[in-house]
Amino acid sequence: MPPKFSLQTVLDVRHTRVEALEIELGELLTAQQEGLIMLASFESSLHEVFARLHQAQNGELDLFAINHLRANVRDLQARIAQVEEALRILEEKIEDKRSELVSAKQSEETLQTLKRKEIDRYKTELALYENKQQDDVYISQAFRNKQ
């Protein structure tokens, strides 16, 4: 049985950090997806309001309805701008989180590599020890056969 890896607790902490970063990135991506859905909904509503505004401007004009539709257009455009700004900020956070996750995974992989090398070194030492023991057995058998 290989000896316990001396940096196992550090490896466990780094693995936990990677998992936490993956969860945070998932939450950010979910928020981004929800923002994109909201943006699409606002844009769809804006197109509908523009169509109703176009219809209201044909034929007999109802200035109150036209002003109300224009106010709706301005409101939707402001909401679209807010969502686009929030999505831009969210995209920056996502990129930062991705780079943080990559860095954390690299540091975890570094320790994993050290652990694998330590296990390989132990197995090599064990194989050498077993070969030496087997050689000793063969030598003692040969010595007894000579006696």
C-alpha positions as CSV (number, residue, x, y, z in Angstrom):
1,M,0.0,0.0,0.0
2,P,1.5,3.3,-1.0
3,P,2.3,5.8,1.7
4,K,-0.2,8.7,2.3
5,F,0.5,11.6,-0.1
6,S,1.9,14.3,2.1
7,L,0.0,17.1,0.3
8,Q,-3.3,15.3,0.2
9,T,-5.1,17.9,2.4
10,V,-3.9,20.7,0.0
11,L,-5.1,18.6,-3.0
12,D,-8.5,18.2,-1.3
13,V,-8.8,21.9,-0.6
14,R,-7.9,22.7,-4.2
15,H,-10.4,20.1,-5.5
16,T,-13.1,21.7,-3.3
17,R,-12.1,25.1,-4.7
18,V,-12.4,23.8,-8.2
19,E,-15.9,22.4,-7.5
20,A,-17.0,25.7,-5.9
21,L,-15.8,27.6,-8.9
22,E,-17.6,25.3,-11.3
23,I,-20.8,25.8,-9.3
24,E,-20.3,29.6,-9.4
25,L,-19.7,29.5,-13.1
26,G,-22.8,27.4,-13.6
27,E,-24.8,30.0,-11.7
28,L,-23.4,32.8,-13.8
29,L,-24.1,31.0,-17.0
30,T,-27.7,30.3,-15.8
31,A,-28.2,34.0,-15.0
32,Q,-26.8,34.9,-18.5
33,Q,-29.2,32.5,-20.1
34,E,-32.1,34.0,-18.2
35,G,-30.9,37.5,-19.2
36,L,-30.8,36.4,-22.8
37,I,-34.4,35.1,-22.6
38,M,-35.5,38.3,-20.9
39,L,-33.8,40.3,-23.6
40,A,-35.5,38.3,-26.4
41,S,-38.8,38.8,-24.6
42,F,-38.4,42.6,-24.4
43,E,-37.3,42.8,-28.0
44,S,-40.3,40.7,-29.1
45,S,-42.6,43.1,-27.0
46,L,-40.9,46.1,-28.6
47,H,-41.6,44.7,-32.1
48,E,-45.2,44.2,-31.1
49,V,-45.5,47.7,-29.8
50,F,-43.9,49.1,-32.9
51,A,-46.5,47.2,-35.0
52,R,-49.3,48.6,-32.9
53,L,-47.8,52.1,-33.2
54,H,-47.7,51.7,-36.9
55,Q,-51.3,50.6,-37.0
56,A,-52.3,53.5,-34.7
57,Q,-50.6,56.0,-37.0
58,N,-52.7,54.9,-40.0
59,G,-56.2,56.2,-40.6
60,E,-57.9,58.2,-37.8
61,L,-55.2,59.3,-35.3
62,D,-55.7,58.8,-31.6
63,L,-53.0,61.0,-30.1
64,F,-53.5,59.6,-26.6
65,A,-53.0,56.0,-27.8
66,I,-50.0,57.0,-29.9
67,N,-48.4,58.8,-27.0
68,H,-49.1,55.8,-24.8
69,L,-47.5,53.5,-27.3
70,R,-44.5,55.8,-27.7
71,A,-44.1,55.8,-23.9
72,N,-44.2,52.0,-24.0
73,V,-41.5,52.0,-26.7
74,R,-39.2,54.3,-24.6
75,D,-39.8,52.1,-21.6
76,L,-39.0,48.9,-23.5
77,Q,-35.9,50.5,-25.0
78,A,-34.7,51.5,-21.6
79,R,-35.3,48.0,-20.2
80,I,-33.5,46.5,-23.2
81,A,-30.5,48.8,-22.6
82,Q,-30.5,47.8,-18.9
83,V,-30.6,44.1,-19.7
84,E,-27.8,44.5,-22.3
85,E,-25.7,46.4,-19.8
86,A,-26.3,43.7,-17.2
87,L,-25.4,41.0,-19.7
88,R,-22.2,42.8,-20.6
89,I,-21.2,43.0,-16.9
90,L,-22.3,39.3,-16.5
91,E,-20.1,38.3,-19.5
92,E,-17.1,40.0,-17.8
93,K,-17.8,38.1,-14.6
94,I,-18.1,34.9,-16.5
95,E,-14.8,35.4,-18.3
96,D,-13.1,36.2,-14.9
97,K,-14.7,33.1,-13.3
98,R,-13.5,31.0,-16.3
99,S,-10.0,32.2,-16.0
100,E,-10.1,31.7,-12.2
101,L,-11.4,28.1,-12.8
102,V,-8.7,27.3,-15.3
103,S,-6.0,28.5,-12.9
104,A,-7.5,26.5,-10.0
105,K,-7.7,23.4,-12.2
106,Q,-4.1,23.8,-13.3
107,S,-3.0,24.0,-9.7
108,E,-5.0,21.0,-8.8
109,E,-3.6,19.1,-11.8
110,T,-0.1,20.0,-10.6
111,L,-0.7,18.4,-7.3
112,Q,-2.3,15.4,-9.0
113,T,0.8,15.0,-11.1
114,L,3.0,15.2,-8.0
115,K,0.8,12.5,-6.4
116,R,1.1,10.2,-9.4
117,K,4.9,10.7,-9.5
118,E,5.1,9.9,-5.8
119,I,3.0,6.7,-6.3
120,D,5.2,5.7,-9.3
121,R,8.3,6.3,-7.3
122,Y,6.9,4.1,-4.4
123,K,6.0,1.4,-6.9
124,T,9.5,1.5,-8.4
125,E,11.1,1.3,-4.9
126,L,8.8,-1.6,-4.0
127,A,9.6,-3.5,-7.2
128,L,13.4,-3.0,-6.6
129,Y,12.9,-4.2,-3.0
130,E,10.9,-7.3,-4.2
131,N,13.5,-8.0,-6.9
132,K,16.3,-7.8,-4.2
133,Q,14.4,-10.1,-1.9
134,Q,13.8,-12.6,-4.8
135,D,17.5,-12.4,-5.7
136,D,18.4,-13.1,-2.0
137,V,16.1,-16.2,-2.1
138,Y,17.7,-17.5,-5.3
139,I,21.2,-16.9,-3.9
140,S,20.3,-18.7,-0.6
141,Q,18.8,-21.6,-2.6
142,A,21.9,-21.8,-4.8
143,F,24.1,-21.7,-1.7
144,R,22.1,-24.6,-0.1
145,N,22.3,-26.6,-3.2
146,K,26.1,-26.2,-3.2
147,Q,26.2,-27.4,0.4
